[in-house]
């Protein structure tokens, strides 16, 4: 077995650079726009839920509509559409300012289109350009590097949003998006898989005969449901600490913890370590959810936010390694790679929509006493989904082409 070189090559560095820019954009569009909606909406839970519902809906639709383009064309070109969409979204926020809260559905849809055009070609490019042997190292290193930028960026964004305005920050993020267009030209072209259209129905028929895919898609539905945990964590921090500056400070502290954990994971962990890491992260998340359920204090909110930031990040890396490795198995191969990624995102979408519809229901009818129970159910869904995927590790490895 060849020794893995613990150094990123050119394409891996560029993909990591895009991941860093995406992280910064998501900090703004995901974290600080949620804070903006909470401060400028009549019902904060309903507005945030609607923002996320249409965001995930747009991601799913973008995956489906861009599948043929991604399969038959240069994935780099498809990826460039996320930058264009992001510039349009940031321009709207910059122009509308405080009144942007009245267009929460439009903002959510554009945010989802941006993320859809980012994730589908990005996953496909990673599968193309990163070998199976380097996948754990690459994912761990990429996560550690992108989280380095979470140290100062959240504080900077928090100060700017608090002292300036959301639209001024939108102009700054837009400059970064323009620079990404230049970076895109340095990435090696990605060859099309084949000149045929995506065959979703054909893939679904084949997937019915593969039990390992049934378990993987079930796990992704559960993990999709648990996506709500991160949004609720942001809302709790805003609730107990009130300002965007404090939100930025604590986001930075959690980022430092994530950097250390991700670096250790990518540098020292292998597939045989997945189960005990999952057990440790699951225990922390259960403790945090119970503490928050018993009493909402600054301490319990921070413990909960820590678990949804650091623990979910590590669990996600393990799951992502298995999800991406599945694309190299005899069940998928290049023939169905795009179809597999689209269906996988569709089942994630199902879980996400169920979770945010429930959160919106809580907000509409003021059922805040059930929010703690909802969080515990979401934590259990995250743990169960991750455990299912972790238990598939050896089966996925044996099924590789």
C-alpha positions in Angstrom: 0.0 0.0 0.0 1.4 3.4 -1.0 2.1 5.9 1.7 -0.2 8.9 1.6 1.6 12.2 1.0 0.3 14.6 3.6 0.4 17.6 1.2 -2.4 18.9 -0.9 -1.8 19.0 -4.7 -2.9 21.9 -7.0 -6.4 20.8 -7.6 -7.0 19.9 -4.0 -5.7 23.3 -2.9 -8.1 25.1 -5.3 -11.0 23.0 -4.2 -10.1 23.8 -0.6 -10.0 27.5 -1.6 -13.5 27.3 -3.0 -14.5 25.6 0.3 -13.1 28.5 2.3 -15.0 31.0 0.2 -18.2 29.0 0.5 -17.7 28.8 4.3 -17.4 32.6 4.5 -20.4 33.1 2.3 -22.4 30.6 4.4 -21.4 32.3 7.6 -23.0 35.5 6.2 -26.0 34.0 4.4 -26.7 31.3 6.9 -25.7 32.7 10.3 -25.9 36.5 10.1 -28.9 36.6 7.7 -30.7 34.4 10.2 -29.8 36.9 13.0 -31.0 39.7 10.6 -34.4 37.9 10.1 -34.8 37.4 13.9 -34.3 41.1 14.5 -36.5 42.3 11.7 -39.4 39.9 11.5 -42.6 39.8 13.5 -42.3 36.0 14.1 -38.6 35.0 14.1 -39.1 31.2 14.1 -41.6 31.4 11.2 -39.3 33.7 9.1 -36.2 31.6 9.7 -38.1 28.4 9.0 -39.5 29.8 5.7 -36.0 31.0 4.7 -34.6 27.5 5.3 -37.5 25.6 3.8 -37.2 27.5 0.4 -33.4 27.3 0.6 -33.5 23.5 0.8 -36.3 23.3 -1.8 -34.2 25.4 -4.2 -31.1 23.2 -3.6 -33.1 20.1 -4.5 -34.6 21.6 -7.7 -31.2 22.9 -8.7 -29.6 19.5 -8.3 -32.3 17.9 -10.5 -32.3 20.5 -13.2 -28.5 20.8 -13.5 -27.9 17.0 -13.5 -27.8 16.7 -17.3 -25.5 19.7 -17.6 -23.1 18.4 -14.9 -23.0 14.9 -16.5 -22.6 15.9 -20.1 -20.6 19.1 -19.7 -17.6 20.6 -17.9 -18.4 20.5 -14.2 -16.2 23.6 -13.7 -18.7 25.6 -15.8 -21.6 24.3 -13.8 -19.7 25.2 -10.6 -19.2 28.8 -11.9 -23.0 29.3 -11.8 -22.9 29.2 -8.0 -20.7 32.3 -8.1 -23.0 34.2 -10.4 -26.1 33.3 -8.3 -24.3 34.4 -5.2 -23.4 37.8 -6.7 -27.1 38.3 -7.6 -28.3 37.4 -4.1 -25.7 39.6 -2.4 -26.6 42.5 -4.7 -30.3 42.2 -3.7 -29.4 42.2 0.0 -27.1 45.2 -0.5 -29.7 47.2 -2.4 -32.8 46.3 -0.2 -31.1 46.7 3.2 -33.5 46.3 6.2 -36.4 45.7 3.8 -34.8 42.5 2.6 -36.6 40.7 5.5 -39.9 41.2 3.6 -38.5 39.0 0.8 -37.5 36.0 2.8 -38.8 33.5 0.3 -36.8 35.1 -2.6 -33.7 35.2 -0.4 -34.1 31.5 0.5 -34.6 30.4 -3.1 -31.6 32.3 -4.4 -29.5 31.0 -1.5 -30.6 27.5 -2.3 -29.7 27.9 -6.1 -26.3 29.2 -5.1 -25.7 26.2 -2.8 -27.1 23.7 -5.3 -24.7 24.9 -8.1 -21.9 24.7 -5.5 -22.5 21.2 -4.0 -23.4 19.0 -7.0 -20.3 19.9 -9.2 -18.1 20.1 -6.1 -19.0 16.6 -4.9 -18.5 15.4 -8.5 -15.1 17.1 -8.8 -13.9 15.8 -5.5 -14.8 12.2 -6.6 -12.9 12.9 -9.9 -9.8 14.6 -8.5 -9.3 12.9 -5.0 -8.4 9.3 -4.8 -10.1 7.0 -2.3 -6.8 6.6 -0.3 -6.6 10.4 0.2 -10.2 11.0 0.9 -10.1 11.1 4.7 -6.9 13.2 4.6 -8.3 15.6 2.1 -11.7 16.1 3.9 -10.0 16.5 7.3 -7.4 18.9 6.0 -9.9 20.9 3.9 -12.2 21.2 7.0 -9.3 22.3 9.2 -8.1 25.0 6.7 -11.6 26.4 6.1 -12.2 26.6 9.8 -9.0 28.7 10.2 -10.9 31.4 8.4 -13.8 31.0 10.9 -11.5 32.3 13.7 -11.4 36.0 12.6 -14.2 36.1 10.0 -17.2 35.7 12.4 -15.9 38.4 14.7 -15.2 40.7 11.8 -18.6 40.0 10.3 -20.3 40.4 13.7 -18.6 43.8 14.3 -19.3 45.0 10.8 -23.0 43.9 10.9 -23.4 45.5 14.4 -21.6 48.8 13.7 -22.3 49.2 10.0 -25.1 47.3 8.3 -25.9 44.0 6.6 -25.9 45.5 3.1 -22.4 47.0 3.6 -21.1 43.5 4.5 -22.9 42.1 1.4 -20.8 44.3 -0.8 -17.6 43.0 0.8 -18.6 39.4 0.4 -19.4 40.1 -3.3 -15.8 41.2 -3.9 -14.7 37.8 -2.7 -17.1 36.1 -5.1 -15.6 38.0 -8.0 -12.1 36.8 -7.1 -13.4 33.2 -7.1 -14.2 33.6 -10.8 -10.5 34.1 -11.4 -9.6 31.1 -9.2 -11.9 28.9 -11.3 -9.7 29.3 -14.4 -6.8 27.7 -12.5 -8.7 24.5 -11.8 -8.0 21.5 -14.2 -11.0 20.9 -16.5 -13.3 18.1 -15.4 -14.2 15.7 -18.3 -17.8 14.8 -18.8 -18.9 11.3 -17.7 -20.6 10.6 -20.9 -22.7 12.3 -23.6 -26.0 10.8 -22.4 -28.7 12.4 -20.3 -29.0 11.6 -16.6 -31.1 8.5 -16.1 -32.9 9.0 -12.8 -35.6 6.4 -13.2 -33.1 3.8 -14.4 -30.8 4.5 -11.5 -33.8 4.3 -9.0 -34.7 0.9 -10.4 -31.2 -0.4 -10.0 -30.9 1.1 -6.5 -34.0 -0.9 -5.4 -31.9 -4.1 -5.8 -29.0 -2.8 -3.6 -29.6 -3.0 0.2 -26.6 -1.0 1.0 -28.1 2.0 -0.9 -31.3 1.6 1.0 -29.5 2.0 4.3 -27.4 4.9 3.0 -30.5 6.8 1.8 -32.3 6.1 5.1 -29.3 7.5 7.0 -29.3 10.6 4.8 -33.0 11.2 5.5 -32.2 11.1 9.2 -29.2 13.4 8.8 -31.2 15.7 6.7 -33.8 16.0 9.5 -31.0 16.8 11.9 -29.8 19.7 9.8 -32.2 21.9 11.8 -29.9 21.6 14.8 -27.3 24.1 13.5 -30.0 26.7 12.8 -31.6 26.3 16.2 -28.1 26.7 17.8 -27.7 30.0 16.0 -31.1 31.1 17.2 -30.3 30.2 20.9 -27.0 32.1 20.8 -28.8 35.2 19.5 -31.6 34.7 22.1 -29.2 34.5 25.1 -26.4 36.9 24.0 -28.6 39.3 21.9 -25.9 40.9 19.6 -24.3 39.9 16.3 -20.9 40.7 17.9 -21.4 38.0 20.5 -22.6 35.6 17.8 -19.4 36.2 15.9 -17.2 35.7 19.0 -18.7 32.4 19.9 -18.7 31.2 16.3 -15.0 31.9 16.2 -14.3 30.0 19.5 -16.2 27.0 18.2 -14.2 27.3 14.9 -10.9 27.0 16.8 -12.2 23.8 18.4 -13.3 22.5 15.0 -9.9 23.2 13.5 -8.1 21.2 16.1 -10.6 18.3 15.9 -10.6 18.3 12.1 -6.8 18.4 11.8 -6.5 15.5 14.3 -9.2 13.5 12.4 -7.5 14.0 9.0 -4.0 13.4 10.2 -4.3 10.5 12.6 -7.7 8.8 12.1 -8.5 5.9 9.7 -11.7 4.0 9.0 -11.1 1.7 11.9 -11.5 4.7 14.3 -14.9 5.7 13.0 -17.0 3.9 15.5 -15.4 5.2 18.7 -15.3 8.7 17.4 -19.0 8.5 16.6 -19.7 7.2 20.1 -17.8 10.1 21.7 -19.5 12.7 19.6 -22.9 11.1 20.2 -22.5 11.1 23.9 -21.6 14.9 23.9 -24.6 15.7 21.8 -27.0 13.8 24.0 -25.6 15.5 27.1 -25.9 18.9 25.5 -29.5 18.3 24.3 -30.6 17.2 27.8 -28.9 20.1 29.5 -30.7 22.5 27.2 -34.0 20.7 27.7 -33.7 21.0 31.5 -32.9 24.7 31.5 -32.1 27.3 28.9 -29.1 29.2 30.2 -26.0 30.7 28.6 -24.0 27.6 29.7 -26.5 25.1 28.3 -26.9 27.1 25.1 -23.1 27.2 24.5 -22.7 23.5 25.2 -25.5 22.8 22.7 -23.9 25.1 20.1 -20.5 23.5 20.7 -21.9 20.0 20.1 -23.8 21.1 16.9 -20.6 22.8 15.6 -17.7 20.6 16.5 -19.3 17.2 17.0 -21.6 17.4 13.9 -18.6 18.6 11.8 -16.6 15.5 12.7 -19.5 13.2 12.3 -20.2 14.8 8.9 -16.7 14.2 7.7 -17.0 10.5 8.5 -20.3 10.3 6.7 -19.1 12.3 3.8 -16.1 10.0 3.3 -18.5 7.0 3.0 -21.0 8.9 0.9 -18.3 9.9 -1.6 -16.6 6.5 -1.5 -19.9 4.9 -2.4 -19.7 6.6 -5.8 -16.7 4.5 -6.6 -18.4 1.2 -5.9 -19.6 -1.3 -8.5 -23.1 -0.2 -7.8 -22.5 3.4 -9.0 -19.3 4.0 -11.0 -19.2 6.9 -13.5 -22.3 5.6 -15.2 -24.6 6.7 -12.4 -22.4 9.1 -10.3 -24.5 12.2 -11.0 -27.7 10.3 -10.6 -26.5 9.0 -7.2 -25.5 12.5 -6.0 -28.9 14.0 -7.1 -31.0 11.2 -5.4 -28.8 11.5 -2.3 -29.5 15.2 -2.1 -33.2 14.5 -2.7 -33.5 12.2 0.3 -31.6 14.8 2.4 -34.2 17.4 1.2 -37.0 15.1 2.4 -35.5 15.0 5.9 -34.8 18.7 6.0 -38.2 19.7 4.9 -39.9 17.5 7.5 -37.7 19.1 10.2 -38.3 22.7 9.2 -42.0 22.3 8.6 -42.2 21.0 12.2 -40.1 24.0 13.4 -42.4 26.4 11.5 -45.4 24.6 13.1 -43.9 25.3 16.5 -43.4 29.0 15.6 -46.9 29.5 14.1 -48.7 28.0 17.1 -46.3 29.1 19.8 -45.5 25.6 21.0 -42.2 26.6 22.5 -42.5 24.0 25.3 -42.0 21.4 22.6 -38.8 22.9 21.2 -36.7 21.0 23.7 -38.3 17.7 22.8 -37.9 18.6 19.1 -34.1 19.2 19.6 -33.7 15.8 21.4 -35.5 14.0 18.6 -33.3 15.8 16.0 -30.1 14.8 18.0 -31.2 11.2 18.0 -31.9 11.3 14.3 -28.3 12.7 13.7 -26.8 9.9 15.9 -28.8 7.1 14.3 -28.2 8.3 10.7 -24.4 8.6 11.4 -24.2 5.2 13.1 -26.0 3.6 10.1 -23.5 5.2 7.7 -20.5 4.3 9.9 -21.6 0.6 10.0 -21.5 0.6 6.2 -17.8 1.5 6.1 -16.5 -2.0 5.5 -19.2 -2.9 3.0 -18.5 0.2 1.0 -14.8 -0.6 1.0 -15.4 -4.2 -0.2 -17.7 -3.0 -3.0 -15.2 -0.6 -4.6 -14.4 -1.2 -8.3 
